[in-house]
């Protein structure tokens, strides 16, 4: 995975179980997740990594990547993960426009890195990868309705809200960024994308009588 110099993304390895455990040990990380796997337990973390190794081979260019940031003087610090996964077919989100081959952008970061801008940086890397290398039709962002931080990140990346539907057993807000819109979105800063989102969401002025 090609990444920004400010972060390092790579495939998870079997020896990364301690990172998976550390990420999910904090209840704040697990609070709004749709999956029910207790990845803060060693047996589940090991099984997750074994399944993921097979997934990388079957879905070239997609997956869940371990994220770290370089440290001054050498070395790196584990921060969490970023993912680009196929949208699940067993969902009622098809009515929102989810199509075959669409993918979902996701991230899970250690609380120490919340609000650091890392989620935007990693999201940008994966969007470029999705649209330029994988050439997908659309990238989706799916989050719990109460996850305001995730929603704000998706807005700043340029996603548009599409509606609420059940996804992986949980009622979730769906946001989408389509390949047709990416050329216009990509050159914009995150602040400009957020301004564009707010302008689109603002109610139109009433027409004078």
Secondary structure, 3 states (H helix, E strand, C coil): CCCCCCCEEEECCHHHHHHHHHHHHCHHHHCCCCCCCCCCCHHHHHHHHHHHHHHHHHCCCCEEEEEEEECCCCCEEEEEEEEEEECCCCCHHHHHCCCCCCEEEEEEECHHHCCCCHHHHHHHHHHHHHHHHCCCCEEEEEEECCCHHHHHHHHHHCCEEEEEEEECCEEEEEEEEEHHHHHHHHCCCHHHHHHHHHHHHCCCCCCCC
